[in-house]
């Protein structure tokens, strides 16, 4: 295990210039220790995992001297674009002054409290239940603790932007702490404000750790999983390639250290959560064993987020409003085009070849074209409606598209269109680099789709109003071959017959898998399956994270057994014969004749670069 330094000097050296404010915090803590006085204007938290077997955590918030009346807010959402009201897990709250006398505490609404008599400082204490598995949750059990801190820490409304620290008390023997936060002299971890504090996940347990250096930076790799379920050397080898490919593509490295945190559960698990100096990723152990591609895919995606989302950030997501939804039209770019970049990174790293990349791209086109909602919901509207993703009906193909799916495709089309307009002199790489230079590095936020259009037009010296009007804000059918012709590819439509279980289902984060729709006249409908039923088991096994995983091995004529619980609480076991259905599929194939110019552009496209010999686009 790489130990975290406790000296202020080494913190600044190892973590980087972003910690200048934390360096000032260190000075404040040192001065406080010498004078036996509390740090001035710093909010201090103590988190105590008091009962891992009951998933109970106690939190103390030490407020410095200030106003007589203070308000504390517990966020209602974090990590997912869903209001989850974390206050539902708070058992009790109380307040006292610095010498232990009770202070008046008034609940203003479900997630906001007011303290009176706090002018000389105050201590707020509360107990909270935490058992939502990562990377989007907070969890404490007898095995480990994983915290997204916004889900358990109230913040003082009038001091959200002030320095903060957190210390972990009563940590079980043998457990260690991993977090991208900087360590402080008193054993705590510090941040310049609440937003930075809660953008730093925490893993506490008996994890395994490795580290490596790449691109001039230091990387920690934290893995919480059964040793037999992963190969640390293989993971580190992939990370070297991903980091090198990404930093070279962006020609930038806005950090000195970074932490990769992985969980490989044997039960449901999947997805990653980006942070400014780290990422937390959950992957099902069986899925990882079947293919290492799943690891490189999600890792490339989350690592690129440290630019796109954490630094190249839409104006509509700032400031974060922890009390209600932050609506934005830009998730098609912030999430979807990050998936475009994820493919480029894997190609550059040698983790994908052309054949596999085009196969995956054909699958994404098939996914979009199969959803009738692609004619009624735009990429911007899908972004705005992200807050509905927790509702099963919203996920139905006739109701919505995914801003991940269409956004990734729009990123590819934008890349091809920029190349065409600039005669190969610019690409998506230049679009990102322009936005990095003109927004991220100037500490500005981009104006949603208009900001992306501005960047595309700046590097290509062409008008892109048509692209954004038709395909980003609009729902016009995409003329795929018009875009792919420049790289010598065309889309081939086909038909295939697949097994049809007669229903679709989905799981929202850590909620049970729920039936979203049942096909009319199918075996599932005849057996009595209903929309809204909770799936308890499929063919005797608890459902995983994704419904598609549960039906992959089915063939027409097979018998499927599904155990469900109705909304009335009645459990039933249903059996029926799996049907068959025909559907359209799309593949990208070489045109009959691929010219040298088209081949040259394809080569550059698959490298994620402008064509060799072309003058670079101006920034």
Secondary structure as UniProt FT lines:
FT   HELIX           8..15
FT   HELIX           17..19
FT   HELIX           20..35
FT   TURN            40..41
FT   STRAND          43..51
FT   HELIX           52..54
FT   STRAND          56..63
FT   STRAND          70..73
FT   HELIX           86..89
FT   STRAND          90..96
FT   TURN            98..99
FT   STRAND          105..109
FT   TURN            110..111
FT   STRAND          112..115
FT   TURN            119..120
FT   STRAND          122..129
FT   TURN            134..135
FT   STRAND          139..140
FT   STRAND          144..147
FT   HELIX           149..151
FT   STRAND          155..156
FT   HELIX           157..159
FT   TURN            160..161
FT   STRAND          164..169
FT   TURN            173..174
FT   STRAND          176..179
FT   STRAND          182..183
FT   TURN            185..186
FT   STRAND          189..191
FT   HELIX           194..198
FT   STRAND          202..205
FT   STRAND          208..214
FT   TURN            215..216
FT   STRAND          217..224
FT   HELIX           227..229
FT   HELIX           232..250
FT   STRAND          257..263
FT   STRAND          270..274
FT   STRAND          278..283
FT   HELIX           285..290
FT   HELIX           293..304
FT   TURN            305..307
FT   TURN            309..311
FT   HELIX           315..317
FT   TURN            322..323
FT   HELIX           332..337
FT   HELIX           338..348
FT   TURN            349..350
FT   HELIX           354..369
FT   HELIX           372..375
FT   HELIX           379..384
FT   HELIX           385..388
FT   TURN            389..390
FT   HELIX           393..395
FT   TURN            397..399
FT   HELIX           403..421
FT   TURN            422..424
FT   HELIX           428..435
FT   HELIX           436..440
FT   TURN            441..443
FT   HELIX           448..460
FT   HELIX           465..467
FT   HELIX           468..472
FT   HELIX           480..484
FT   HELIX           485..487
FT   STRAND          489..500
FT   STRAND          503..507
FT   TURN            509..510
FT   STRAND          513..518
FT   TURN            520..521
FT   HELIX           523..527
FT   TURN            531..532
FT   STRAND          534..538
FT   TURN            539..540
FT   HELIX           547..551
FT   TURN            552..553
FT   TURN            556..557
FT   STRAND          559..565
FT   TURN            567..568
FT   STRAND          571..577
FT   STRAND          579..590
FT   HELIX           596..607
FT   TURN            612..613
//
